[in-house]
Amino acid sequence: MSKGIVVVCSGGNEGPEPHSIKNDAPWLITVVAGSVDRSFDVGVNLGNGMSLHGEALNQVAKPMSKMYPLLYSEAQRDCNYMVNHAVAQKIVVCDSEAPWFVDSILQAGAAGVVLDNKASDGYTVSLDDDNSGVVQMSARDGAVLRAYAASSSRSARASFSYHKTFLGYRPAPVVASFSSRGPSKHFPGVLKPDILAPGLNILAACPWTESKIGPFNILSGTSMAAPHSSGVAALIKSLHPDWSPAAVKSAMMTTAYVVNSTGGSVLDEKHGKADAYAMGAGHVNPTRAADPGLVYDLGVTDYAGYICWLLGDRGNKSLTCAKLPKVRDVELNYPTITVPLKPTAFMVNRTVTNVGPPSLTYVAKLDMPKSLTVRVTPNKLVFSKAREKKSSSGQFRAVQPDHTPGSQLSRDLALIKASHIQWNCELLDLP
């Protein structure tokens, strides 16, 4: 970072547990994973006329010619338990947490296998490189299938119809269940993660000879999301080689979108509204990030001062904290803000740099919950030249300070002009 290199890191795959975010230092771009609008669609057709949504990487050209009995045990849901049963000419429904015996089930003559997600995964389906005849299913659809199999007992039947790759699947993006969540354990005053990017079922070059679909594979993880964001950062840097790493990060965060393909809010793995601890500023938008209008910049001295404030001389042996200003987390010129919500006013200052055309005016537009009042001063920033800096302050006050301890409120601050809208998704912690 001190050499002008933008450092992009994956946020970890320990979600959806809170405080699981990794690589959370404020000088890093911390990326988490979401879905894309692509589905490797398989219809799971039930004997009662219902059709459920499944997915499979390895698909056959023709649908099943008939329906097969379903084999399912509520008492023993693991796939290894099913190996010991008569599975020939049946579709076996078993638990995706233990799919290691799937090949054995198919070799024993099963017509197919359905792997349903655990409840905590919700709608997230991380596809595996399974043999044809294996269909993976979300927890929601899996619950419907299991209920049908249990209630209909011996008469329960199903078949698969393969629809190959389907584009335009909605809603998208959705935060993946495995994607790690904030807040940061080490830097709680800095909102992490920073950005959401494609990381679920991503096509990737695959050198492994055991891949069943050739030299490519479909992989999931924040390690798939980080390269997407790295590419965006590289494109921005190529357009603006004089920008600092902080400016590049600011451009990506302030232009991120928080609306999905249906026009609603970006959702989490349970299809609830994703908060800032799940998606950061929102989903990266490469086109808008190239021309953000304003950036929140930071330098080496700012980060060094923050380390000294947080950890003192033990934070970094190369720093002499006695010679550096102490920079509190709230004083970092970060694109997002985390403040304690109290009935007394809390002030936050930010400085923006104009990286757009010389003569521009920005107006602060606030959309606040009734329990919070925010005043931005000044609420209008007038720029007369490129690279000009302007500062503003935000005053935060809780109108109803008797909320449950530990709860959060999110807010958006929009800086608007004719061709730019910057959204800074900010999280506020209630005492």
Backbone torsions as a table, in degrees:
resi	resn	phi	psi	omega
1	MET	NA	-43.1	-179.5
2	SER	-65.2	-19.3	177.9
3	LYS	-95.6	9.2	179.8
4	GLY	84.7	12.9	-178.7
5	ILE	-92.0	127.8	177.1
6	VAL	-78.7	123.0	-178.0
7	VAL	-107.0	116.6	-178.7
8	VAL	-112.4	129.6	-175.6
9	CYS	-130.5	148.0	172.6
10	SER	-73.1	145.3	-175.6
11	GLY	-86.7	-4.9	179.0
12	GLY	103.3	159.1	-175.5
13	ASN	-120.1	46.9	-178.4
14	GLU	-115.4	19.8	177.2
15	GLY	-75.7	171.7	1.1
16	PRO	-88.8	23.8	-178.4
17	GLU	-67.2	136.1	175.7
18	PRO	-66.5	159.0	179.7
19	HIS	63.1	22.0	-178.1
20	SER	-98.9	-0.6	-176.3
21	ILE	-64.8	139.4	178.9
22	LYS	-115.0	170.5	177.9
23	ASN	47.9	56.3	-167.5
24	ASP	-107.4	14.5	177.2
25	ALA	-64.0	145.4	-174.7
26	PRO	-66.6	-18.5	179.4
27	TRP	-87.3	-0.6	176.1
28	LEU	-100.9	152.8	167.9
29	ILE	-92.9	110.3	-175.4
30	THR	-96.9	118.2	-170.6
31	VAL	-112.3	135.8	175.3
32	VAL	-117.3	172.7	-165.1
33	ALA	-111.1	139.0	174.4
34	GLY	-133.9	176.2	-178.5
35	SER	-87.4	169.0	170.2
36	VAL	-117.0	174.1	-175.4
37	ASP	-89.1	40.8	178.9
38	ARG	-121.9	137.3	177.5
39	SER	-133.2	137.1	173.3
40	PHE	-92.5	78.9	-158.4
41	ASP	-77.3	135.0	172.1
42	VAL	-134.3	127.8	174.1
43	GLY	-86.4	127.3	175.1
44	VAL	-102.8	103.6	-172.8
45	ASN	-93.5	124.8	-176.2
46	LEU	-96.8	159.0	-179.9
47	GLY	-66.2	-18.6	178.5
48	ASN	-88.2	7.3	178.2
49	GLY	94.3	-8.3	180.0
50	MET	-81.7	146.2	175.5
51	SER	-121.3	128.8	-178.9
52	LEU	-110.4	158.7	-177.8
53	HIS	-93.5	126.1	172.8
54	GLY	-130.8	176.2	178.0
55	GLU	-140.4	151.6	177.4
56	ALA	-157.0	137.3	176.6
57	LEU	-75.5	-43.9	-178.0
58	ASN	-96.9	109.2	-175.9
59	GLN	-120.2	148.4	176.7
60	VAL	-95.7	161.2	-173.3
61	ALA	-71.2	-32.5	-173.9
62	LYS	-112.5	146.6	174.5
63	PRO	-71.0	165.4	175.4
64	MET	-61.6	138.5	-176.2
65	SER	-78.1	-14.0	179.8
66	LYS	-153.6	171.9	176.2
67	MET	-90.7	147.0	-178.7
68	TYR	-118.4	150.8	177.0
69	PRO	-61.2	144.5	176.0
70	LEU	-90.8	135.8	175.5
71	LEU	-115.4	116.6	-176.2
72	TYR	-149.8	141.4	177.5
73	SER	-128.4	117.7	177.8
74	GLU	-67.4	-31.5	-177.8
75	ALA	-74.9	-36.6	-178.5
76	GLN	-129.0	93.4	-173.0
77	ARG	-90.9	-10.8	-177.3
78	ASP	-69.3	144.7	-179.6
79	CYS	-64.0	-31.7	-179.2
80	ASN	-65.6	-27.9	177.2
81	TYR	-68.0	-35.4	-176.2
82	MET	-70.7	-21.0	-179.8
83	VAL	-59.0	-30.6	-176.0
84	ASN	-85.5	4.5	-179.2
85	HIS	-106.5	168.3	175.9
86	ALA	-78.1	99.9	-173.1
87	VAL	-103.3	-7.0	-175.5
88	ALA	-57.7	133.5	177.9
89	GLN	58.6	33.8	175.5
90	LYS	-131.2	155.8	171.2
91	ILE	-97.9	118.8	-175.0
92	VAL	-94.6	129.7	176.4
93	VAL	-107.1	118.0	-178.9
94	CYS	-144.7	176.8	-167.7
95	ASP	-82.5	131.2	-179.1
96	SER	-74.2	-9.2	175.5
97	GLU	-73.3	-16.0	-178.9
98	ALA	-136.9	66.0	-173.9
99	PRO	-90.9	13.2	-171.4
100	TRP	-69.3	-19.3	-177.3
101	PHE	-99.8	13.9	-176.9
102	VAL	-62.4	-45.1	-179.6
103	ASP	-60.0	-38.0	178.9
104	SER	-64.5	-38.2	178.5
105	ILE	-64.1	-43.2	179.4
106	LEU	-66.9	-40.9	179.4
107	GLN	-64.8	-24.4	178.0
108	ALA	-81.1	2.6	173.8
109	GLY	102.0	9.9	179.0
110	ALA	-62.7	143.1	177.7
111	ALA	-73.1	-24.8	179.9
112	GLY	-178.2	168.6	177.9
113	VAL	-134.8	134.3	173.2
114	VAL	-112.5	122.4	176.3
115	LEU	-104.0	116.2	179.9
116	ASP	-103.2	145.9	-176.2
117	ASN	-68.8	157.4	168.5
118	LYS	-73.6	157.0	-172.5
119	ALA	-58.9	-36.7	-176.4
120	SER	-67.5	-18.5	178.3
121	ASP	-80.4	-18.4	177.5
122	GLY	57.3	-123.7	-177.7
123	TYR	-88.7	-2.2	-179.7
124	THR	-75.3	125.6	174.9
125	VAL	-123.3	103.9	177.1
126	SER	-88.8	107.8	-171.7
127	LEU	-72.6	140.6	175.4
128	ASP	-105.9	158.8	180.0
129	ASP	-83.9	68.0	-177.6
130	ASP	-88.7	165.6	174.5
131	ASN	-68.6	162.6	175.6
132	SER	-63.1	147.7	-175.2
133	GLY	98.9	-4.1	178.5
134	VAL	-108.4	125.8	179.8
135	VAL	-120.0	133.7	175.8
136	GLN	-103.0	149.2	-171.1
137	MET	-141.5	145.9	177.7
138	SER	-67.1	163.6	179.1
139	ALA	-60.6	-36.4	-178.7
140	ARG	-65.8	-53.8	-179.7
141	ASP	-66.6	-34.4	177.5
142	GLY	-62.4	-37.8	178.7
143	ALA	-64.7	-39.2	178.0
144	VAL	-65.0	-43.6	179.9
145	LEU	-63.3	-44.2	-178.9
146	ARG	-65.7	-38.5	178.3
147	ALA	-63.7	-40.5	177.9
148	TYR	-65.5	-44.4	-178.9
149	ALA	-63.6	-38.2	-178.8
150	ALA	-73.6	-39.9	-175.5
151	SER	-76.7	-35.4	-177.5
152	SER	-88.1	-12.6	175.8
153	SER	52.0	-121.3	-172.5
154	ARG	-70.7	-18.4	-178.4
155	SER	-88.4	-5.0	-177.5
156	ALA	-68.8	127.7	-178.9
157	ARG	-137.1	160.4	179.4
158	ALA	-158.7	164.0	173.6
159	SER	-146.7	164.3	178.9
160	PHE	-110.7	139.9	168.8
161	SER	-125.0	126.7	-171.8
162	TYR	-96.9	125.9	-177.0
163	HIS	-110.6	4.7	179.2
164	LYS	59.9	-146.0	-175.6
165	THR	-84.5	127.5	179.6
166	PHE	-116.2	124.3	177.8
167	LEU	-103.5	148.0	-177.7
168	GLY	93.1	17.7	179.5
169	TYR	-65.7	135.7	-175.9
170	ARG	-125.9	149.5	-2.0
171	PRO	-84.0	156.5	174.8
172	ALA	-151.9	144.8	-4.1
173	PRO	-79.3	160.4	172.4
174	VAL	-127.8	134.3	178.7
175	VAL	-64.8	130.0	-178.8
176	ALA	-72.1	146.3	-176.9
177	SER	-62.1	-36.9	-176.8
178	PHE	-75.0	-15.1	-174.9
179	SER	-65.7	125.5	-175.5
180	SER	-63.3	153.8	-174.5
181	ARG	-120.6	154.8	170.4
182	GLY	-83.2	-175.0	-0.1
183	PRO	-77.4	166.9	179.8
184	SER	-70.5	136.7	174.7
185	LYS	-72.3	-33.8	-172.3
186	HIS	-92.5	-31.6	-177.6
187	PHE	-129.8	65.4	-172.7
188	PRO	-63.5	-21.3	-179.9
189	GLY	-83.4	-3.1	178.1
190	VAL	-115.1	121.8	-177.0
191	LEU	-66.5	123.6	175.0
192	LYS	-133.7	146.0	5.3
193	PRO	-73.6	177.7	179.6
194	ASP	-94.8	-41.5	-168.7
195	ILE	-150.5	152.0	176.0
196	LEU	-106.9	139.1	179.7
197	ALA	-146.3	165.2	-179.0
198	PRO	-59.7	125.2	-178.9
199	GLY	-149.4	7.0	-179.4
200	LEU	-112.9	121.0	178.2
201	ASN	55.1	62.2	-176.3
202	ILE	-101.9	132.6	177.7
203	LEU	-68.6	126.4	-176.7
204	ALA	-141.5	146.5	173.6
205	ALA	-61.4	139.4	-173.1
206	CYS	-135.2	109.3	-178.8
207	PRO	-80.8	-6.5	-174.0
208	TRP	-72.7	129.7	-177.1
209	THR	-68.9	-20.5	-178.0
210	GLU	-83.0	-0.7	178.1
211	SER	-61.2	132.1	-176.1
212	LYS	-85.5	-6.4	-177.0
213	ILE	-121.4	26.3	174.1
214	GLY	93.0	-153.4	-173.9
215	PRO	-77.6	8.3	178.4
216	PHE	-127.3	160.9	176.3
217	ASN	-147.4	167.4	175.0
218	ILE	-106.4	119.6	-175.8
219	LEU	-123.6	155.2	179.5
220	SER	-131.2	149.6	177.3
221	GLY	146.2	163.4	175.7
222	THR	-67.4	-16.2	173.2
223	SER	-72.7	-13.4	169.4
224	MET	-86.7	-32.3	-178.8
225	ALA	-74.1	-38.4	-177.6
226	ALA	-60.1	-42.7	177.6
227	PRO	-62.2	-35.3	175.3
228	HIS	-58.8	-47.1	-179.0
229	SER	-69.9	-33.9	176.3
230	SER	-61.6	-41.0	177.6
231	GLY	-63.0	-41.3	177.0
232	VAL	-63.1	-43.9	178.9
233	ALA	-60.9	-40.4	179.2
234	ALA	-64.8	-40.2	177.9
235	LEU	-64.0	-43.1	178.3
236	ILE	-62.2	-44.1	-179.4
237	LYS	-63.9	-34.8	178.1
238	SER	-69.1	-33.1	176.8
239	LEU	-77.2	-32.9	-175.9
240	HIS	-131.4	72.5	-174.8
241	PRO	-63.7	-18.1	-179.5
242	ASP	-88.3	-1.9	-178.7
243	TRP	-76.7	144.6	175.6
244	SER	-76.4	162.9	174.3
245	PRO	-56.3	-36.7	179.2
246	ALA	-66.1	-37.0	178.6
247	ALA	-66.8	-39.9	177.4
248	VAL	-62.5	-45.5	178.9
249	LYS	-62.6	-43.4	179.1
250	SER	-58.9	-43.6	179.9
251	ALA	-59.9	-40.2	-179.8
252	MET	-70.0	-38.7	-175.4
253	MET	-77.3	-42.5	-174.6
254	THR	-76.6	-11.6	177.6
255	THR	-108.3	3.5	179.6
256	ALA	-65.3	153.5	179.8
257	TYR	-108.4	149.6	-178.1
258	VAL	-121.3	16.4	179.5
259	VAL	-114.8	135.4	-177.7
260	ASN	-92.8	-172.9	-173.8
261	SER	-68.6	-13.7	177.4
262	THR	-93.9	-4.2	-176.1
263	GLY	91.8	-3.1	177.2
264	GLY	-95.4	-174.2	-179.8
265	SER	-70.6	150.3	171.3
266	VAL	-58.8	135.8	-173.0
267	LEU	-106.7	160.9	173.3
268	ASP	-94.0	-172.4	-173.8
269	GLU	-65.3	-20.1	177.4
270	LYS	-96.5	6.0	-176.5
271	HIS	65.4	28.7	165.2
272	GLY	-92.3	164.7	-179.7
273	LYS	-64.2	124.2	-179.8
274	ALA	-72.0	135.1	177.9
275	ASP	-97.7	179.5	-175.4
276	ALA	-67.2	-25.7	177.0
277	TYR	-71.7	-17.1	178.7
278	ALA	-95.4	-37.3	-172.7
279	MET	-126.3	3.6	-178.6
280	GLY	63.9	-134.3	-178.6
281	ALA	-74.5	-15.4	-178.1
282	GLY	132.3	-168.8	-177.6
283	HIS	-84.0	133.7	-177.1
284	VAL	-59.8	141.0	-178.4
285	ASN	-127.7	93.9	-172.5
286	PRO	-57.3	-40.6	-176.3
287	THR	-64.2	-48.6	-178.7
288	ARG	-72.0	-31.0	-178.7
289	ALA	-64.7	-23.9	179.1
290	ALA	-69.5	-20.3	-176.8
291	ASP	-142.0	74.2	-172.7
292	PRO	-80.8	-15.4	-178.2
293	GLY	86.2	-61.3	178.3
294	LEU	-126.1	150.2	173.3
295	VAL	-133.7	150.5	172.1
296	TYR	-97.8	111.3	-172.8
297	ASP	-101.1	152.9	177.5
298	LEU	-145.1	149.9	178.7
299	GLY	-122.4	179.0	-178.0
300	VAL	-58.9	-41.2	-178.8
301	THR	-62.2	-37.0	178.5
302	ASP	-62.6	-48.2	179.8
303	TYR	-65.8	-39.6	178.5
304	ALA	-62.7	-42.1	177.3
305	GLY	-63.5	-33.6	177.2
306	TYR	-68.2	-43.2	177.6
307	ILE	-60.5	-42.6	179.7
308	CYS	-64.2	-39.9	178.2
309	TRP	-65.7	-40.2	-174.1
310	LEU	-79.8	-42.2	-170.1
311	LEU	-124.5	-11.1	-177.2
312	GLY	72.3	-159.5	-176.9
313	ASP	-63.6	-23.9	-179.1
314	ARG	-73.9	-12.0	-178.7
315	GLY	-69.2	-33.9	179.8
316	ASN	-159.9	118.0	-174.5
317	LYS	-65.8	-19.7	-179.7
318	SER	-80.8	-8.0	-177.8
319	LEU	-98.0	141.9	171.6
320	THR	-109.9	94.3	-170.8
321	CYS	-64.7	-24.8	178.9
322	ALA	-63.6	-22.6	-178.1
323	LYS	-100.4	2.8	-176.4
324	LEU	-116.9	147.7	174.0
325	PRO	-71.3	145.0	176.1
326	LYS	-84.2	121.7	-177.4
327	VAL	-111.1	111.0	177.5
328	ARG	-70.0	159.5	-179.3
329	ASP	-57.8	-38.9	-179.2
330	VAL	-69.4	-17.6	-179.7
331	GLU	-90.7	-10.6	175.4
332	LEU	-64.0	134.5	-177.9
333	ASN	-80.4	60.8	-173.6
334	TYR	-88.8	151.1	179.9
335	PRO	-67.0	-16.9	175.5
336	THR	-120.1	161.6	-175.3
337	ILE	-129.9	134.1	171.6
338	THR	-123.1	121.6	-177.5
339	VAL	-133.9	152.7	172.0
340	PRO	-73.4	135.6	179.6
341	LEU	-93.1	112.6	-179.6
342	LYS	-134.5	160.8	178.8
343	PRO	-67.2	-21.7	174.8
344	THR	-83.9	151.1	-176.7
345	ALA	-66.4	140.3	177.0
346	PHE	-123.7	125.5	-174.2
347	MET	-102.2	138.7	175.7
348	VAL	-133.4	132.4	178.5
349	ASN	-109.5	143.1	175.6
350	ARG	-139.2	148.7	176.9
351	THR	-123.4	130.2	178.7
352	VAL	-115.2	150.3	178.8
353	THR	-114.1	131.2	179.8
354	ASN	-78.3	113.9	176.4
355	VAL	-112.1	13.0	177.4
356	GLY	-101.8	-160.6	177.1
357	PRO	-59.0	158.1	-172.9
358	PRO	-60.1	-46.2	-171.9
359	SER	-104.9	101.5	-178.2
360	LEU	-141.9	152.7	175.4
361	THR	-127.3	130.8	177.8
362	TYR	-114.6	140.1	179.1
363	VAL	-121.8	135.3	178.9
364	ALA	-78.5	125.3	176.4
365	LYS	-117.6	122.8	-173.6
366	LEU	-112.5	138.0	174.5
367	ASP	-127.9	98.9	-169.2
368	MET	-114.7	148.4	168.6
369	PRO	-68.8	158.2	-177.8
370	LYS	-65.0	-21.0	-177.9
371	SER	-81.7	2.7	-175.1
372	LEU	-138.5	136.5	171.4
373	THR	-115.6	137.7	179.2
374	VAL	-134.9	133.8	176.5
375	ARG	-124.7	123.7	178.1
376	VAL	-103.9	127.0	-177.9
377	THR	-131.5	124.2	-11.1
378	PRO	-72.4	158.1	-179.6
379	ASN	-93.7	6.3	176.0
380	LYS	-137.7	130.9	178.3
381	LEU	-117.5	121.6	-178.2
382	VAL	-110.5	120.1	-179.7
383	PHE	-108.1	138.8	-179.5
384	SER	-115.6	-6.4	-179.9
385	LYS	-154.1	160.9	177.9
386	ALA	-70.9	148.8	-179.7
387	ARG	67.2	8.7	177.3
388	GLU	-71.3	143.9	-180.0
389	LYS	-109.3	141.2	175.8
390	LYS	-136.4	145.4	-179.1
391	SER	-117.1	151.6	174.4
392	SER	-144.6	162.7	178.7
393	SER	-125.8	146.5	176.2
394	GLY	-115.8	130.5	177.3
395	GLN	-106.8	120.5	-176.6
396	PHE	-111.4	134.7	178.8
397	ARG	-147.4	132.2	177.4
398	ALA	-82.2	124.6	177.1
399	VAL	-78.8	-35.2	179.6
400	GLN	-121.7	83.8	-173.3
401	PRO	-78.2	7.1	-176.0
402	ASP	-97.0	31.1	178.0
403	HIS	-73.6	165.4	178.7
404	THR	-62.3	132.6	178.5
405	PRO	-56.5	136.9	177.2
406	GLY	89.4	-7.1	179.1
407	SER	-76.8	163.4	-177.0
408	GLN	-128.8	156.3	171.5
409	LEU	-127.1	138.4	176.4
410	SER	-107.2	148.7	175.7
411	ARG	-141.5	160.0	176.5
412	ASP	-120.6	135.8	173.5
413	LEU	-113.4	117.4	-177.4
414	ALA	-106.1	125.4	173.3
415	LEU	-104.8	115.1	-165.6
416	ILE	-117.8	137.1	164.9
417	LYS	-139.9	-167.9	-172.2
418	ALA	-60.5	-41.4	-173.4
419	SER	-121.6	8.2	179.4
420	HIS	-133.2	138.4	168.5
421	ILE	-132.2	117.6	177.8
422	GLN	-105.2	125.8	178.0
423	TRP	-112.1	120.9	177.9
424	ASN	-108.9	101.2	-177.4
425	CYS	-75.8	115.4	-172.1
426	GLU	-119.0	140.3	-179.1
427	LEU	-112.1	134.3	-176.4
428	LEU	-120.1	124.4	-177.8
429	ASP	-91.0	128.7	175.8
430	LEU	-84.7	140.3	-178.8
431	PRO	-67.2	NA	NA
